[in-house]
Each structure stands twice: as C-alpha cells, then as structure tokens.
Amino acid sequence: QLYQNELRQDLSKARVRFAERDYTMDNAEGVAIHATAVMNRMTLIDAEKQYDRIEGKQICTKLQHILEFTKTDKSRSWAQIQASAHMSIATFHLRMGMRFGYAEWKDCLQTAKEHYEMAVEIYSNEKDELSVSATEKMIAIINARLDGVERQVDHDANLNMERKKYKFYLDNLGQNHITTINAGISYAQALSDLCYAIVA
C-alpha cells in the first residue's frame, strides 16, 4: 500500500511536470491538459502537511487562471472543467477550514462555500442532479460550521453516495475524464471525513 501511494504521488507530479514542459496555457488544448493534470494532483494533497498546503495554494492559483481563460474562450464547452476547478478549490479550502484552528478558518470555509455554489450553478445548467445533490450537502456542512451549529453527519451514507457517484462516472466516462477526477476528489474527501470521525 505504501508503494502504491508513493507511485501515485510520483505519477501525479510527473503528469504536472509534463503539462508544464510541453504545453502553454494560452490555448484551449494546453489549458485543458494543465487543468486535468493539476486537478488530478490535487486529489493527493494532504492539507495536514505544510508543504502540501503550499502546493495546494499554488494549484488553486493556477486553477483560477484556468477559470479566467475559460470565461472568454469559445472554442469548446468548458462546463465540466469549470465545475471541477471550482470543486477542487472548494474541497482544498474545506479541508483547510475544517482541520486547523488558525484564525483564517472562517475565510477558508467561506471560500469553499463560494466555489461549491459556483459548481452547483454549473451542474444545474448541465442537468447533473447527482453532482448538485452531493455538492449541496457540502454547502450545508459549511453553513452549519460557520453558524456554530453541531451538525450530525452520516459519514457512512456520504461515503456510499460518493462511492456510487465515482463508480458511475468511472464506468461511463473513464478514469481520465475531468468529471471522474472531480468525483474522485469528493470520494477522497468523504473517506477522509469518515477516518477522522472514527478517530474522534
């Protein structure tokens, strides 16, 4: 298991290096390749580790640049990449806001909420009700935390839902599709939440 984890880390870093070396971010093809690479890398970022947090913030900055590009480029449909970028940024900030007791935790949760809401808008326009439902649950969790309300979360049910969503997209779209990667991010977050709940 340790070897597999290290291999996944190495491969995700190599994928980002490949995108940075061979593709620029001033055209649609390059932006799409960069987006897929960094979002795949984000699934392996551990918000508990300082070095990973620095890298996560750098990825968020790159994703913001990608989102800016997609607002004006009309060469293709960017909806899935836009939604997935918002989900990646949101999930990273959610982990930051939920795991650490430093002063910026509220700002992190507010940022996460804003990006989840933007993702919901895109999913709604795309008629992706499965993703809308899952993302709205994340917003509800953030709202409860910001309001200081102790909200009982059924981590097992959340994990089962995220597992089904990930399997659905994996079977229908393949492992390299941006929607599948996004579902993998949500699945990883649900698994992390369950582990923390068990430890607590």
N, C-alpha and C positions, 0 to 999 in steps of 0.2 A: 504493500500500500504506500509506503514512504517513497519507494522508487517511482511508482506511478504518479504520485503527486509532484515529485521533482521533475519528472518528464513533462507533465502538463505545464508546469511553470516555465521550463526551458522552451517548449514549443510555442507557448503564447508569446514569450519575449522575442523569439526568433521571427514570429509572424509580424510583430510590430516593426522590428528592425528591417524586415524585407519590404514592408509597405513604405517605410521612411526612406529606404535606399533607392527603390525603383519607381516610386510614384509620387507625384506632386499633388498638392491639394488645390490646384487652380482649374481642375476639370472634373466632370462628373465621375469618370471611371476611377480616378485617383481618390476622390473623396469617399466613394463607396467602399473601396478597398481599405482605406485608412479606418473608416467607421467600423467595419466588420472586425478588423484586427484589434483595435483598442477596446471595443466592447467585449470581445472575447477575453482580452487580458483583464478587464475589469471584474469578470466573474471570479478571478483568483486573488483579487486584492483583499488583504486581511486588515480591516480597519483597526484592529487591536495593535498593529505594529506601526511604529512611527515611520519607517522607511516606506511601507506600503501606503500609508496615508499621504505622504508627499507625492508618491507616484499617482495615487488616485486623484489628487487635486490637479495634477498635470494632465491626466486623461480627461477630467471634466473640462478643463480649459480647451483642449483640442476638440472635444465634442461640441462646445459652444461655437467654435469656429465652423465646424461642420454644419451645425444648425443654421448659422448665418448664411452659408453658401447655399443651402437647400431652399432658403426663402426666395431667392432670386433666380435659381436655375430652373428652367422649364423643359429640360431635355428628357426628363423621365419623372416617374412618380416617386416621391421621396417619403411618402407617408409612413411606411414601415421603419425606415431608418430614423426618421424624426421621432416617432414614438419610442423606439428602442433607445435612442440617445437620451431622451427625457427620462426613461425608466432607469438607465444606467446612472445618470447623475443623481436622480432621486434616491435610488437604493443606496448609493455610496453615502450620501448625506444622512439618510435614515440611520445607517449603521453608526455613523459618527455621533449623531444626536442621541441615540439610544444606549450607547455603550460607554460614554465618557461623561464625567461630572464637571467638565470645564465650562467656563462662562458662555461659550458660543453654542451650547447645545440647542438652545431655542432657535437661534439663527439657522442651524443645520436642519432642524426639523421643519422650519418654515420654508427653507429652500427645497427640501424634499417634497413637501406638500405642493408647492407651486409647480414643480416638474411632473409630479404624479397627475395633477389636474390637467396639465397640457397634454399628457399622454392620453388621459381619458377622453379629451376632446377629439383627438385624432382617431382613437379606437372607435368612438361613437360614429364619426364620419365614415369610417371603414366598415361599420356594422359588425365589429368584432366584440360581441357581447361577452364572450368568455374573458377576454382581457379587461373589458370595462368592469366587470364584476370583481375580478381579482384586485384590480388597482384601486377601486373604491374602498375595498376593505383596508388597504394600506393607508388610505387617507383617513379613514375612521380611527385607526390606531394612532395616527399622528395627532388628530384633533383631541383625542382623549388625553394623550400625554401633555399636550400644550395647555389643556384646560385643567390639568392636575387631577384627572379622574382615573381611578384604578379600573381599568377595563379588563374583564376576563376574556382571554383569548384562547380559543380552542386550537392549540398548535397542531394537534394530530389532524384535525379536519382541514386546516390550512395547508399542511404538508401534502395530504392526499389530493387536494384540489390542484396544487401546483404541480404535483407529480403527473396527474392526468393531463393537465394542460401541456406540460413539457412533452409527454409521450405523444399527444395528439399532433403537435407541431413537428416533432421529430419524425413520426411516421408519414406525415403528409407533405412536409416541406424539406426534410433533410436536415442534417446536423449543422450545415454551414449557412443556412438561411438566417437572416437577421432576426426574424420573429422567433425562431427556435433558440437562438442565442439569448434573446431577451427573456424567453420563458425559463431558460436555464439560470439566469440571474435571479429570477423570482423564486425558483425552486431552491437554489442555494441559500437564499435569504431565509426561506421557510425552514429549511433544515437547520440552519444556524440558530434560528429562534427556538426551535424545539430542543436543541442541545443545551442552550442557555437555560431554558425552562426546567430541564431535568436536573441540571447542576444546582439551580436555585432551590 
